[in-house]
Amino acid sequence: MIVKILAFGIAKDILGHRTVELNLDDGSSADDLRAMLKTKYSALPEFMLAINAEYAQDDQIIRRRDEIAIIPPTNGG
């Protein structure tokens, strides 16, 4: 299945676009997607994934129409 991923902050710069599309196997989890992203974009710092505007659990299964976002680390102060 093709999923669309939104990128923010440094993730957008590393991916080169605000959105990217990736082909995932049906039944892939958030952790599977995270591993794929780390392999494809090795410069990505540690990041969280959000699925449908909520932080994703590692074992959460991704569905075809889910809204997925890469949430990079932020600086606090």
Protein Blocks (a to p, Z undefined) as FASTA:
>chain_A
ZZddddehjllmmnopabdcddddehiafklmmmmmmmmmmmbccddddeehiacdfklc
cdfklccddddddddZZ
